[in-house]
Amino acid sequence: MFVRTVYVTGDPAKIDTAIKSLNTQGRDLLEDRPGYRGSGVFVDRVLGKLFVASWWESEEARQSSDEVLRERRASLLEPFAATLAVENYEAVVFHPVRQPQAAGGLRVSRLEFDPADADLLADTFRASVVPMLESLPGLARTSLLVDRERGRGLVGTLFIDRESLAASRGATSAARHEGAAKAHVTVTGLEEFEVVFAEVRGD
């Protein structure tokens, strides 16, 4: 699958308006697009951050959808959005365990790597990191997204509740350290979000 992410920052006091728009009009717009496989909205209410991901069955479907959704994105996010960044990725690993739940937790790790090591990263994540994450209580899903050309990636790990997310920090730190060393990647960012919704049809 292929993924588009939208990273938005703004006034925390205005974030609920954007969440409501994304959860209603935004989802309706996505559902109407060919090749749509699911999406997720994640929020940091304290700092005023929204992280939105939409999943597509092909790169063509993702590109086609963006031509339509680009025009509506700004209006959906008003008056919250002060900054907005859009990125595109290939989902090289998608490992569901159970259905994520609203008010659960998402941890996002941002990675940089030599583009020549993209396959090494994917193989290492499958062989070493996923088995370590599977043992964590409350794990709902983990995925690895890569931009092969730029040598950038995201690891998203979802938990069914915020307590499980918090309890996993030590173990996921160990998995992140081991995986980064084996795959020759640099971790450039680490964030946590509350799950508003997260539904992806991976089959």
N, C-alpha and C positions, 0 to 999 in steps of 0.2 A: 504494500500500500504506500501511498504518498500523503504527506501531511503539510498543511499550511498552519503556521502559528502567527498569532497576533498578540503583541505585548504592549499593553497600554498603561500609562500612569496618569494620575490626576488627583483632584481634590477628594480625599476620603469621604467627605460629607456628601458628595454627589455620586458616589459609586453605585448605590442601589438603583438609581434610574437606569444606568447602563446595564446592570445585571438583569433587570426586568426586561429591557428591550432585547437583549441577547437570548433570554430564555423563552421569549415568545416570538416576536417578529424575526429574530435572527435564526431561530431553529426552523421556522416555516420556510424562510428563504433557502436554507441549506437543503431541506428535504425535497425541494422541487428540482434540485440540480441533478443531472445524470451522473452516475458514478459515485454518489455520496455514500459513505460507509459509516459515518457517525461523527460526533464532536464532543468537546468538553469545554466547560467554562470553570475557571479556577480564580480565586480572589484572595488578596491580602487586604483586608479592610483597614488595618492599622496604618499602613504606609500609603494605601491608595494605588493598588496594582491589580490589573486583570491580565490573565494569561488564557488565551483562547486557542484551541487546536481543532482543526477539521481534518477528517480522514477521507481519502479518495482511492478508488480502485485502480486508477492509472494516473500517470503524470499529465496526460492530455485532459482528463476530467478535472484535475485540480486547476490547470491553467485556464480552461474554459470557464470554470466557475468564478475565478478571480476577476475575469473581465466584467461579469455582472455584479458581483458582490462588492467590488472596489468602490463603485458609485454609492452604495448604500451604507458602507461601513462607518463613515464619519457621522451620518445622521443617527445611526443606531447608538453610537457611543456619546453623543451630546447629552448634557453639557459636561460630562465627566472628563473626556479625553483631553489631556494637555500634550502628551507625546504618544506616538504610535509607531511601532516597528513591525514589519511583516517579513517572515522568513519561510523558506520552503525546504522540505527534507524528504528523504526516502526512509520509510520504516523498515529497517533491516532485521529487527527483532521485535515481535509482538507476542507477549507471553501472558495471557489472561489466566487467572486463578479462580476468581469469583467476581460477580458484578460489583463495581464500585458504588458507593452510596453517597447521597447528598450529606454534607457536613463531614465527610471523610477528609483525608489529607493527601496532598500530592507533594513529593519532593522532586525538584528538578536540578540536575547537575549539568552544567554547560562544559563542553569539552572542545579542545583544539588538538589537531593531530596532523601529521604529514599525510596528504591525500593518498600517497602510495600505501599507507597503512590502514586504509578503510576496511579492507577485508580482514586484516588481523584483528582490528577492533571488534568487528562483528563476531568473529570466531571466538575471541576471548570472552566476550560478553555472554555468548551462549554456553560456553563450556565451563567458565569459572564463576561468573558473577550471578547468573540466573540460579544455579543450584544453591548458592549462599543465601540469596534473597528468598527462595522458596521456603526456607525453614522459619521465616519470620512470622510470628502471629499477626493476623489481620491483613496480610498482603492480599491485595485485590488484583493488581496488574503491574507489569513492568514492560518498558519498551525502550528501544534504542533507535534514535533518529539520526541520520547523517546527511550532511551536505558534502558529497565526495569532492566537488570542485574546490570548495573553499577550505576543506579540512576542518569542519566544525560539526559538532553533534550535540544532542541532548539525550540524557537518560531521564525518563519519567517513571517514578515508582509511586503507585497509589495504594493507600491503606483504607480500610473500611471505616476507621474513626481516627480522631486526632490523637487519642491515647496510644493507639498502635503506632502511629507515625512518630510520636515522641519517643516511645520505647525502643524504636528501631534505630535510633541515631548512632549508637555505638557500633552495632553490627554492620550497618550500611557504610559507616566510615571505614571499617576494615575491608569490606568488599570493594569499595571505591579505591582504596589504596592499592590493593592487590591487582585489581583490574587495570588501573592506570599504569602501573609498573610493567605489567605483561604486555599491554597493547601500545605502549609508548605514547600515551596521551597526557595532556596537561588539563587539569580541572581548572576552569576559569571562573566558575560561578556556582553558587549553591543557594537555592531558595526553597521555601515551603509555602503552600497555599491551602486554603479551604476548598473543598470540592463543592461547586454549585450543582453541576451535573456532569456525567461522563458516560457516554454510550457509544460503543464502537462495535460494529459487526465484523469480526475478524475472520469468519469462515468464508 
